[in-house]
Amino acid sequence: MTPAPRVRTQVLAVLGLVAVGALAAYLLIGDGQPTSSVSSPPDEVEVLSVETITQSQPTGRWRAQVIGESQLLRSGVRVPLDYRQQPTKWTFNTDSCSADGCTGTVSSSSGQEFPYAWDGRELVVVRQLTDTSGKVACSDEGGDSVPIAEGAAAHTYRYSFGPFAGSANRLTSRLVIEISTEFSGSCLASPDDPLTYVEDQVLTKLPES
């Protein structure tokens, strides 16, 4: 019996994460530079007063938007992403401030709320997210869809959000989405499958009403 032809997977990307937060673990993209075996003395970090931390924290309403930066393909090629998702509005509600920083809750116009912390230099909005696609159909070399019973792929998307930093009116966070895929049947990986999406999440201060 002649074996069934193998087909490529058609990756269905989740590219539109609603901009409602960014959070504690910052996934850094390495620059490939070697580390020195001789450590340098750390730079002195200015200790901020409670007043400075309190006055510099984000307050009121902000415009939140996700902007595409790049994607890493299975082939190892990195290609640019050029899109801007529909913005949402964030509102910051402070609970308390101390010498360690300010804490509170950020409310999104999407209806979600997340805790945040501000240390006078960086904003961390705590959120964790993993999304799964379930089984999706593959396409053959001609681009036609193959029945899921013959070949399918299931994608898992893991999101890592970095802390926000910037100015009093504009803060930016790096968002990295890692994709892992399980193949079944005649479905095969393709060199054009995306493995990682890199996006920026930008907060812009809105005028007080």
C-alpha positions in Angstrom: 0.0 0.0 0.0 1.3 3.4 -1.0 1.7 5.6 2.2 -0.4 8.7 2.4 1.3 11.9 1.3 2.8 14.0 4.0 1.4 17.6 4.3 2.6 20.8 5.9 1.0 22.3 8.9 -1.0 25.5 8.6 -0.1 27.4 11.8 -3.0 29.5 13.1 -1.3 32.3 15.1 -2.9 34.1 18.0 -1.7 37.6 17.3 -4.2 39.8 19.0 -3.7 39.6 22.7 -5.9 42.2 24.4 -3.7 44.8 25.9 -4.7 44.5 29.6 -1.4 44.1 31.4 2.2 43.2 31.6 3.9 41.5 34.3 6.4 40.0 36.6 8.7 37.8 34.4 10.6 39.7 31.7 11.8 37.3 28.9 15.0 38.9 27.5 16.3 38.2 24.1 20.0 37.5 24.4 22.5 39.6 22.4 25.0 36.8 22.2 27.8 38.8 23.9 30.3 36.8 26.0 30.3 37.4 29.7 33.5 38.5 31.5 35.1 36.3 34.1 36.1 39.4 36.1 33.1 41.1 37.7 32.9 44.8 37.9 31.7 46.6 41.0 28.0 47.4 40.7 26.9 50.9 40.0 25.4 52.7 42.9 21.6 52.9 42.6 20.0 56.1 43.8 17.6 55.4 46.6 14.3 57.0 45.9 12.2 58.7 48.5 8.6 57.7 49.2 7.5 61.1 47.9 9.4 60.6 44.6 8.0 57.1 44.1 4.5 58.3 44.9 4.6 61.3 42.6 6.1 59.4 39.7 3.8 56.5 39.7 1.3 56.1 36.8 -2.1 57.4 37.7 -5.4 57.9 35.9 -6.2 56.7 32.4 -3.7 55.4 29.8 -4.0 54.2 26.2 -2.7 50.6 25.8 -1.7 49.2 22.4 0.2 46.1 21.2 2.6 46.7 18.2 4.1 43.8 16.2 7.9 43.7 16.1 9.2 40.4 14.7 8.7 36.6 14.4 11.1 33.7 14.5 10.4 31.0 12.0 11.2 27.3 12.4 13.9 27.7 9.7 15.8 30.1 12.0 14.9 33.2 10.0 13.6 36.2 11.8 11.2 38.4 9.9 9.5 41.7 10.8 5.9 42.0 12.0 4.0 45.2 11.0 0.7 45.7 12.7 -0.9 47.7 15.5 -3.8 46.1 17.4 -6.9 47.9 18.5 -6.0 49.9 21.6 -7.7 49.6 25.0 -7.8 52.0 28.0 -6.2 51.3 31.3 -7.1 53.0 34.6 -4.7 52.8 37.6 -6.1 52.6 41.1 -3.5 53.0 43.9 -3.8 51.0 47.1 -0.7 52.1 49.0 2.8 53.5 48.7 5.9 53.0 50.8 9.7 53.1 50.5 9.5 49.8 48.6 7.1 51.2 46.0 3.4 51.6 45.2 0.9 48.8 44.6 -2.6 48.8 43.2 -4.9 47.6 40.5 -5.0 48.4 36.8 -8.5 48.1 35.2 -8.8 47.6 31.5 -11.7 48.6 29.3 -11.8 44.9 28.2 -13.3 44.2 31.7 -10.2 42.6 33.3 -8.2 43.7 36.3 -4.6 42.9 37.3 -2.4 43.9 40.3 0.6 46.2 39.6 3.7 47.4 41.4 5.7 50.5 40.8 9.2 51.0 42.3 9.9 54.5 40.9 11.6 53.2 37.8 9.7 50.2 36.4 6.0 49.2 36.3 5.2 45.5 36.7 1.6 44.4 35.9 1.2 40.8 37.0 -0.4 38.5 34.5 0.2 35.0 33.3 -1.3 33.5 30.2 -1.2 30.2 28.2 -3.5 29.7 25.3 -4.2 26.5 23.3 -5.7 26.2 19.8 -7.0 22.7 20.0 -6.6 20.7 16.8 -6.5 22.7 13.6 -6.4 21.5 10.0 -3.3 21.3 7.9 -2.9 22.2 4.3 -1.3 20.3 1.5 1.4 21.6 -0.9 -1.3 23.1 -3.1 -2.8 25.1 -0.1 -5.9 23.0 0.1 -7.2 22.0 3.6 -6.7 18.4 4.7 -9.4 16.7 6.9 -8.4 16.8 10.5 -8.9 13.1 10.8 -6.0 12.7 8.3 -3.6 15.2 9.8 -3.8 18.0 12.4 -1.8 20.3 14.6 -2.4 21.6 18.1 -0.6 24.8 19.1 0.2 26.1 22.6 1.0 29.8 23.1 2.9 30.9 26.2 3.1 34.6 26.9 5.9 36.4 28.7 5.5 40.1 29.6 8.3 42.4 30.6 8.2 45.3 33.0 7.2 48.7 31.6 9.8 51.5 31.6 10.1 54.9 29.9 8.9 58.4 30.7 6.1 60.0 32.7 3.8 60.0 29.7 4.9 56.8 27.7 5.9 53.4 29.0 6.9 50.3 26.9 7.0 46.6 27.7 8.3 43.7 25.6 5.9 40.8 25.0 7.2 37.4 23.8 4.9 34.6 22.6 6.4 31.2 22.4 4.6 28.6 20.3 4.9 24.8 20.7 3.1 22.4 18.4 2.0 18.7 18.5 1.5 17.1 15.1 -0.7 14.1 14.3 -1.5 12.0 11.3 0.1 13.2 8.0 0.7 16.7 9.3 4.3 17.8 9.3 6.2 20.9 10.5 7.1 23.5 7.9 10.1 25.8 7.9 7.7 28.8 7.7 6.0 27.9 11.0 6.4 30.7 13.5 8.1 29.6 16.8 8.2 33.0 18.6 6.3 36.3 18.2 7.9 39.5 19.6 5.6 42.5 20.3 5.8 45.8 22.2 3.0 46.9 24.5 2.9 50.7 24.7 1.1 52.8 27.4 0.5 56.5 26.6 -0.9 58.9 29.2 -4.4 60.3 28.4 -5.4 63.8 29.3 -7.3 64.1 32.6 -11.0 64.6 31.9 
